């Protein structure tokens, strides 16, 4: 139906006859001559309708925005002074001698060039939202990213293998989406949270290098970077240790950023331990674009009379940390009070501070309500350890280590944004040496910090069941600009180690056999050493596209309440379907907010 795409026309086509198909992006009537900007997937070109050519002109008079057209005509140079330098096709136009209206369009619920569209409107009419240039660019960039990743892995002898979408429920971690079985009453499949166990079985099967662009599902509370269904690049390899896996994935990310964005990522990618990340940044996914760092001062506070500091300083679970803000002394009290309210969201009971009016004068050059509680030697130690300068401000956090890390870590990023202390560009790192286990005080048991198939470090194998608090995992996360984009580990390939880890997690032999018997059996039949990683493809695409939400790089996303405004899913089903699945509702279904009546 077409000879060319609209967006590919330029002055090299002048004099040629073309046939174009697309949407009427806009229509203008200038003194009898009608101009229609025709848009397709490659861009926009101006078409001209001359009243001397009666049939196409008459048809053009009926055209409205978003009509679907087929236009034939000759390419010519635009008259001098009418060129549009903002368009690739801005030097030419097509003089139409034939037009066919392939379909008409009713008035749109919004204009495609509207700047401040509400997200509910965008998601309800997603097929129109996707016509907008920004969304077209985002999804094309996503395609380039996935194409590049697939090509990289294929060139390195990885085999793309699909794993099941209907599998067994293993309710560790996030909640599963359950699928009732019609043929096996009372039994359920689960949609996969990840292909973890299947990709390990593929290593046992001898494929050695596997990857998959995998759809995954988690029934969890949502945020801007979470969706109930999401896509990850899943990778697993045999006979590589953590350095081998990380080195290969670094190479892949460097190639991706160079190919798609023309950006050079560091070689090698820097590595920080989990403990160092928490100590310096309060989080295990630090944004290194912000230069501010937390500094421990708990040892200085153990003997002070100020119990707000002395209590956490003397508690094994406590922490007292300082955060120096260069030239923060200029902050007004109202802004400091605002930051106090901000850290309160993370459990902090307050936000002590010291203003450095003149560093050379010691105590006399400082301003703070807490100075009266601090001896001179403690003040001198704080100034020296934080490297405070005249004009600076020091914030303090004192509480449990978790509250201090969460609150000052979040404050660090907010200050970086508010005070323009964040660098431009890309900051990437590996976070390594994670604890193997975390203690769940509410459940009174140990849980896996990553997942129960992660291998402990070789030197910690004997301590797994006797000293779980001090076992380090062979795990690694990749962090980009403060977002975790990938996480992986070397897996357990020995059945005795896997059984020991299960026991530490409170999973007894019977439960382990019931839930993971197929994996335990597989490990007995020559499982090779193996490891892998999964990258959040949606999150990676969002970062590379420069958008705030992964919904802007997903064609048909769900809302933050896990609903689809376009199809009005989830929905109720009729009684016959429920009977076929042997399901009876315990109470009538609740109406979903925003659902059509």
Secondary structure, DSSP 8 states (H G I E B T S, - for coil): --SS-GGG--GGGTT-EEEEEEEEEEEEEETTEEEEEEEETTEEEEEEE-TTSHHHHHHHHT--TT-EEEEEEEEEE--TT---TTSTTTTEEEEEEEEEEEE-----SS-TT-SS--HHHHHHTHHHHTTSHHHHHHHHHHHHHHHHHHHHHHHTT-EE----SEE----SSSB--EEE-SSSTT-EEEE-S-SHHHHHHHHHTT--EEEEEEEEE-B----TT--SEEEEEEEEEES--HHHHHHHHHHHHHHHHHHHH-----SS-EEEEHHHHHHHHSSSS--TTB---EEE-HHHHTT-S-HHHHHHHTSTTEEEEEEEETTGGG--HHHHHHHHHHHHTTT-S--EEEEES-GGGGGGGEE-TTGGGS-HHHHHHHHHHHT--TT-EEEEEEEEHHHHHHHHHHHHHHHHHHTT-B-SS--EEEEE--BSEEEETTTTEEEESS-TTB-B-GGGGGGTTT-GGG-BBSEEEEEETTEEEEEEEEB---HHHHHHHHHHTT--HHHHHHHHHHHHHHHTTT---EEEEEEEHHHHHHHHHT-S-GGGGSTT---TTS-BTTTTBS----HHHHHHTT---SS-----TT---
